[in-house]
């Protein structure tokens, strides 16, 4: 599975002589799949892009790199083991001897894109949808720790402690009964504390975003009370489960339900935060023009945009500034402008390169009315403060 760091490396890869090829592939259903049929579909994608490029002025070396990129993709699909190329992304620039292939957790729309940069918006959406989460199942004597990421669940470790069962009233008499009961409870407390310490170590190693606890009643409250503040701030919910018998599908389903609920709440709150701060002349902007401007100056902490937003714009041939206006000249340097089919991809690219967070939302009427895009700022420049 791919990481934010891989995404950033792809965003920072450039070539002065060749275009970069991006290929996303979602294979047809197994019942309709054949290598020959798949290759025909891929060749159709290549042919469509080539027809658009034939009117452009490119040298022989550029075309050689373009052809070699296509051959690389075909060779990979031909040689891939059954099922391994079902959901895949290929990033290639043969002229620069660069190629990276990523297995994806689910299929994206198949497509072949040639440009100055790799087409990374689909990967950004996937990263935003799949947060790295940790689910811990716990009872009085044991615990199991799971990592959930990119639609997969993996059990990492188990914690087992010798904790006697609760003392029955008829078993012991007087002080002995109370003394043994205290010892049993102390053992249980030590176990919960140890579980919290193991989870903290797991966090330091894997840096998960969210934490989920599973178990019953007082046990959940006990282990929560021992959690480090780093972990408590990441706790998004709990669910009932039996540590010893809970299956991976059950754990995955219950965790995913909490993850999706929290993600929706978090995004709704984020949109409101952006809109409120922008309206109060605060640390946020909304609308394409203002968002592009603060992206170009490195001010963006979090970019927020509609998942299906597509907007054309213009870019200055002289200074590279991108503007959403239809002006004939660049507002920054008065240079000539060229059209960009999808300026949203340019915004995403800039945010990745600047290590900004990117959150994609859907179904937000308020954000759509504000232009479908906005940003929380790291800082404001004097120019930003005046223009806001």
C-alpha positions as CSV (number, residue, x, y, z in Angstrom):
1,X,0.0,0.0,0.0
2,X,1.2,3.5,-0.7
3,X,2.0,6.3,1.8
4,X,1.8,10.1,2.1
5,X,5.6,10.2,1.6
6,X,5.3,8.2,-1.7
7,X,2.6,10.7,-2.8
8,X,4.9,13.6,-2.0
9,X,7.8,12.1,-3.9
10,X,5.6,11.7,-7.0
11,X,4.4,15.3,-6.7
12,X,8.0,16.5,-6.6
13,X,9.2,14.5,-9.6
14,X,9.7,16.6,-12.7
15,X,11.4,16.4,-16.1
16,X,12.5,19.3,-18.3
17,X,12.4,17.2,-21.5
18,X,9.7,14.6,-21.2
19,X,6.0,14.4,-20.1
20,X,5.0,12.2,-17.2
21,X,2.6,9.3,-17.8
22,X,-0.1,8.3,-15.2
23,X,-2.1,5.2,-15.6
24,X,-5.0,4.0,-13.4
25,X,-6.5,0.6,-14.0
26,X,-9.6,-1.0,-12.7
27,X,-9.9,-4.4,-14.2
28,X,-13.3,-5.6,-15.4
29,X,-15.2,-8.2,-13.3
30,X,-13.4,-11.6,-13.2
31,X,-16.3,-13.2,-15.2
32,X,-15.6,-10.8,-18.1
33,X,-11.9,-10.7,-17.8
34,X,-9.3,-11.9,-20.4
35,X,-5.7,-10.7,-20.9
36,X,-6.5,-10.0,-24.6
37,X,-9.7,-8.1,-23.8
38,X,-7.9,-6.0,-21.1
39,X,-5.1,-5.2,-23.5
40,X,-7.6,-3.9,-26.1
41,X,-9.2,-1.6,-23.5
42,X,-5.8,-0.3,-22.5
43,X,-4.7,0.3,-26.1
44,X,-8.0,2.3,-26.6
45,X,-7.0,4.5,-23.7
46,X,-3.5,5.0,-25.3
47,X,-5.0,5.7,-28.7
48,X,-7.3,8.4,-27.4
49,X,-4.5,10.3,-25.7
50,X,-2.2,10.0,-28.7
51,X,-4.8,11.5,-31.0
52,X,-5.0,14.6,-28.7
53,X,-1.2,14.9,-28.7
54,X,-0.6,14.6,-32.4
55,X,-1.3,18.3,-33.0
56,X,1.4,19.3,-30.5
57,X,5.0,20.0,-31.4
58,X,7.2,17.3,-29.7
59,X,10.6,16.0,-30.7
60,X,11.5,12.4,-31.4
61,X,13.0,11.8,-28.0
62,X,9.7,13.0,-26.4
63,X,7.7,10.6,-28.5
64,X,10.2,7.7,-27.8
65,X,9.6,8.3,-24.1
66,X,5.9,8.4,-24.6
67,X,5.9,5.1,-26.5
68,X,8.1,3.5,-24.0
69,X,5.8,4.5,-21.1
70,X,2.9,2.7,-22.9
71,X,5.0,-0.4,-23.4
72,X,6.0,-0.5,-19.8
73,X,2.4,-0.4,-18.7
74,X,1.5,-3.2,-21.2
75,X,4.4,-5.4,-20.1
76,X,3.4,-5.0,-16.5
77,X,-0.2,-6.0,-17.2
78,X,0.9,-9.0,-19.3
79,X,3.3,-10.2,-16.7
80,X,1.2,-9.6,-13.5
81,X,0.0,-12.6,-11.6
82,X,-3.8,-13.2,-11.7
83,X,-5.6,-10.6,-9.6
84,X,-2.5,-8.5,-8.7
85,X,-3.2,-5.9,-11.5
86,X,-6.9,-5.6,-10.8
87,X,-6.5,-2.2,-9.0
88,X,-3.2,-0.5,-9.9
89,X,-1.6,2.9,-10.6
90,X,1.5,3.2,-12.8
91,X,3.6,6.4,-12.8
92,X,6.2,6.4,-15.6
93,X,8.7,8.6,-17.4
94,X,10.9,6.3,-19.5
95,X,13.0,9.2,-20.7
96,X,14.1,9.8,-17.1
97,X,14.3,6.0,-16.3
98,X,11.5,6.4,-13.7
99,X,8.7,4.0,-13.0
100,X,6.6,3.4,-9.9
101,X,3.7,0.9,-9.6
102,X,1.3,1.0,-6.7
103,X,-1.3,-1.6,-5.7
104,X,-4.5,0.1,-4.7
105,X,-7.1,-1.0,-2.0
106,X,-9.9,-0.5,-4.5
107,X,-10.4,0.3,-8.1
108,X,-10.3,3.8,-9.5
109,X,-11.7,4.9,-12.9
110,X,-9.3,3.6,-15.5
111,X,-7.5,6.3,-17.3
112,X,-4.2,7.4,-19.0
113,X,-3.0,10.9,-18.5
114,X,0.0,12.7,-20.0
115,X,1.2,16.0,-18.5
116,X,4.0,18.0,-16.8
117,X,3.1,16.4,-13.5
118,X,1.7,13.0,-12.4
119,X,-2.0,13.0,-12.0
120,X,-2.3,12.5,-8.2
121,X,-5.8,13.7,-7.2
122,X,-7.3,10.1,-7.2
123,X,-4.5,9.0,-4.8
124,X,-5.1,12.0,-2.6
125,X,-8.8,11.1,-2.3
126,X,-7.9,7.5,-1.4
127,X,-5.5,8.7,1.3
128,X,-8.2,10.9,2.7
129,X,-10.7,8.1,2.8
130,X,-8.4,5.5,4.5
131,X,-7.0,6.7,7.8
132,X,-4.6,4.4,9.7
133,X,-6.5,3.2,12.7
134,X,-5.8,1.0,15.7
135,X,-8.4,-1.2,17.3
136,X,-7.8,-2.7,20.7
137,X,-10.0,-5.5,22.2
138,X,-9.5,-5.8,26.0
139,X,-10.9,-7.7,29.0
140,X,-9.6,-8.2,32.5
141,X,-6.8,-10.6,31.5
142,X,-6.1,-10.2,27.8
143,X,-6.0,-7.8,24.9
144,X,-5.6,-8.0,21.1
145,X,-4.2,-5.1,19.0
146,X,-5.2,-4.6,15.3
147,X,-4.1,-2.2,12.6
148,X,-6.7,-1.1,10.0
149,X,-5.4,0.7,6.9
150,X,-6.4,0.9,3.2
151,X,-9.3,-1.5,3.7
152,X,-7.3,-4.3,5.3
153,X,-7.0,-5.4,8.9
154,X,-3.9,-7.0,10.5
155,X,-3.5,-8.4,14.1
156,X,-0.2,-7.3,15.5
157,X,0.1,-8.4,19.1
158,X,-1.7,-9.9,22.1
159,X,-1.3,-9.1,25.8
160,X,-2.0,-11.9,28.3
161,X,-1.8,-11.5,32.1
162,X,-2.6,-13.9,34.9
163,X,-5.6,-12.3,36.6
164,X,-7.7,-14.5,38.8
165,X,-11.5,-14.3,38.4
166,X,-13.6,-12.2,40.7
167,X,-14.0,-13.6,44.2
168,X,-17.3,-15.2,45.0
169,X,-18.8,-14.2,48.3
170,X,-19.3,-17.7,49.5
171,X,-15.7,-18.8,48.8
172,X,-13.9,-16.8,51.4
173,X,-14.6,-15.4,54.9
174,X,-14.1,-12.1,56.5
175,X,-10.8,-10.3,56.0
176,X,-9.3,-13.0,53.7
177,X,-12.1,-12.5,51.3
178,X,-11.6,-8.7,51.1
179,X,-7.8,-9.1,50.9
180,X,-7.9,-11.5,48.0
181,X,-10.5,-9.4,46.3
182,X,-8.2,-6.3,46.5
183,X,-5.3,-8.4,45.1
184,X,-7.5,-9.6,42.2
185,X,-8.5,-6.0,41.5
186,X,-4.9,-4.8,41.7
187,X,-3.9,-7.4,39.2
188,X,-6.7,-6.3,36.8
189,X,-5.6,-2.6,37.2
190,X,-2.0,-3.6,36.4
191,X,-3.2,-5.4,33.3
192,X,-5.2,-2.4,32.0
193,X,-2.2,-0.1,32.7
194,X,0.1,-2.5,30.8
195,X,-2.3,-2.7,27.9
196,X,-2.3,1.2,27.7
197,X,1.5,1.1,27.7
198,X,1.7,-1.5,24.9
199,X,-0.8,0.6,22.8
200,X,1.4,3.7,23.3
201,X,4.4,1.8,22.1
202,X,2.4,0.7,19.1
203,X,1.4,4.3,18.4
204,X,5.1,5.4,18.5
205,X,6.0,2.7,16.0
206,X,3.1,3.0,13.5
207,X,1.7,6.5,14.1
208,X,-2.0,5.7,13.6
209,X,-4.5,8.5,13.3
210,X,-7.4,7.0,15.3
211,X,-7.9,4.6,18.2
212,X,-10.9,2.4,18.8
213,X,-11.6,0.2,21.9
214,X,-13.6,-3.0,22.0
215,X,-14.7,-4.9,25.0
216,X,-17.3,-4.7,27.8
217,X,-18.4,-2.2,30.5
218,X,-15.9,-1.3,33.2
219,X,-13.0,-2.8,31.3
220,X,-13.3,-0.2,28.6
221,X,-13.4,2.6,31.1
222,X,-10.5,1.2,33.0
223,X,-8.1,1.0,30.0
224,X,-9.3,4.4,28.8
225,X,-8.3,5.9,32.1
226,X,-4.7,4.7,31.7
227,X,-4.3,6.0,28.1
228,X,-1.7,8.6,27.4
229,X,-3.1,12.0,26.4
230,X,-1.7,11.3,22.8
231,X,-4.0,8.3,22.7
232,X,-7.0,9.8,24.4
233,X,-7.1,12.6,21.8
234,X,-7.3,9.9,19.1
235,X,-10.0,7.8,20.6
236,X,-13.0,8.0,18.4
237,X,-15.3,5.3,19.9
238,X,-15.9,2.0,21.5
239,X,-17.9,-1.1,20.7
240,X,-19.0,-4.3,22.5
241,X,-16.9,-7.4,21.7
242,X,-15.6,-10.6,23.3
243,X,-11.8,-10.6,23.1
244,X,-11.5,-14.3,22.8
245,X,-14.1,-15.0,20.1
246,X,-14.4,-11.8,18.0
247,X,-13.5,-12.6,14.3
248,X,-11.5,-10.3,12.0
249,X,-14.7,-9.5,9.8
250,X,-16.6,-8.6,13.0
251,X,-13.8,-6.3,14.2
252,X,-13.4,-4.8,10.8
253,X,-17.1,-4.1,10.3
254,X,-17.6,-2.5,13.8
255,X,-14.4,-0.5,13.5
256,X,-15.2,0.8,10.0
257,X,-18.7,1.9,11.2
258,X,-17.1,4.1,13.8
259,X,-14.4,5.3,11.4
260,X,-16.9,6.4,8.8
261,X,-19.1,8.1,11.4
262,X,-16.2,10.0,12.9
263,X,-14.8,11.0,9.5
264,X,-18.1,12.5,8.5
265,X,-18.4,14.5,11.7
266,X,-14.8,15.7,11.4
267,X,-15.3,16.9,7.8
268,X,-18.5,18.7,8.6
269,X,-16.8,20.5,11.5
270,X,-13.9,21.3,9.3
271,X,-16.1,22.9,6.6
272,X,-17.8,25.0,9.3
273,X,-14.4,26.1,10.7
274,X,-13.2,27.2,7.3
275,X,-16.4,29.1,6.5
276,X,-16.5,30.8,10.0
277,X,-12.9,31.9,10.0
278,X,-13.1,33.1,6.4
279,X,-16.2,35.2,7.2
280,X,-14.6,36.7,10.2
281,X,-11.5,37.8,8.3
282,X,-9.6,35.0,10.1
283,X,-7.2,32.3,9.3
284,X,-9.1,30.8,6.3
285,X,-10.1,31.6,2.8
286,X,-12.8,30.2,0.5
287,X,-13.3,30.3,-3.3
288,X,-10.9,29.3,-6.1
289,X,-9.1,32.6,-6.6
290,X,-8.2,33.2,-3.0
291,X,-7.3,29.5,-2.4
292,X,-5.0,29.4,-5.4
293,X,-3.3,32.6,-4.2
294,X,-2.6,31.3,-0.6
295,X,-1.4,28.0,-2.1
296,X,1.1,29.8,-4.2
297,X,2.6,31.5,-1.2
298,X,2.8,28.4,1.0
299,X,0.2,29.6,3.5
300,X,-2.1,26.6,3.5
301,X,-2.4,24.3,6.5
302,X,-5.4,22.3,5.3
303,X,-6.9,22.3,1.8
304,X,-10.7,21.5,1.8
305,X,-12.5,20.8,-1.5
306,X,-15.5,19.1,-3.0
307,X,-14.5,15.6,-4.2
308,X,-16.0,16.1,-7.6
309,X,-14.9,19.7,-8.2
310,X,-13.6,20.4,-11.7
311,X,-12.7,23.9,-12.8
312,X,-10.7,25.3,-15.7
313,X,-8.5,28.3,-15.3
314,X,-5.5,30.1,-16.8
315,X,-1.7,29.9,-16.0
316,X,0.8,32.6,-16.8
317,X,3.4,31.5,-19.3
318,X,5.9,33.9,-17.7
319,X,5.7,33.5,-13.9
320,X,3.5,30.4,-13.6
321,X,0.8,32.1,-11.5
322,X,-2.6,30.4,-11.8
323,X,-5.7,32.5,-11.8
324,X,-9.4,31.6,-11.9
325,X,-10.3,34.7,-13.8
326,X,-10.8,34.9,-17.6
327,X,-8.5,37.9,-17.9
328,X,-6.4,38.2,-21.0
329,X,-3.1,39.0,-19.1
330,X,-1.6,37.7,-15.8
331,X,-2.6,39.8,-12.8
332,X,0.8,39.3,-11.3
333,X,3.2,40.1,-14.1
334,X,1.0,41.0,-17.1
335,X,2.3,37.9,-19.0
336,X,0.3,36.0,-21.5
337,X,-2.0,33.2,-20.2
338,X,-2.6,29.6,-21.2
339,X,-5.7,27.5,-20.4
340,X,-5.6,24.7,-17.8
341,X,-8.3,22.1,-18.1
342,X,-8.4,21.1,-14.5
343,X,-7.0,23.7,-12.1
344,X,-8.2,21.6,-9.1
345,X,-5.4,19.1,-9.9
346,X,-2.9,21.9,-9.8
347,X,-4.2,23.0,-6.4
348,X,-3.9,19.4,-5.1
349,X,-0.4,19.1,-6.5
350,X,0.7,22.4,-4.8
351,X,-0.8,21.2,-1.5
352,X,1.0,17.9,-1.6
353,X,4.3,19.6,-2.4
354,X,3.9,22.0,0.5
355,X,3.0,19.2,2.9
356,X,-0.5,20.6,3.5
357,X,-3.3,18.4,4.7
358,X,-5.9,17.7,2.0
359,X,-9.6,16.8,2.9
360,X,-12.2,15.9,0.3
361,X,-15.8,16.4,1.2
362,X,-19.1,15.5,-0.5
363,X,-22.6,16.7,-0.1
364,X,-21.7,20.1,1.5
365,X,-24.1,22.7,0.1
366,X,-22.4,25.5,2.1
367,X,-18.9,24.7,0.7
368,X,-20.4,24.4,-2.8
369,X,-22.0,27.8,-2.6
370,X,-18.6,29.2,-1.5
371,X,-16.9,27.9,-4.6
372,X,-16.4,24.3,-3.6
373,X,-12.9,24.9,-2.2
374,X,-11.2,26.7,0.7
375,X,-8.3,26.5,3.1
376,X,-7.2,26.9,6.7
377,X,-4.1,29.0,6.8
378,X,-0.8,28.5,8.6
379,X,-0.2,32.2,8.6
380,X,-1.4,35.4,7.0
381,X,0.7,37.8,5.0
382,X,-0.2,41.5,5.0
383,X,-1.5,41.2,1.5
384,X,-3.8,38.3,2.5
385,X,-5.1,40.2,5.5
386,X,-6.1,43.2,3.3
387,X,-7.6,41.1,0.6
388,X,-9.6,39.0,3.0
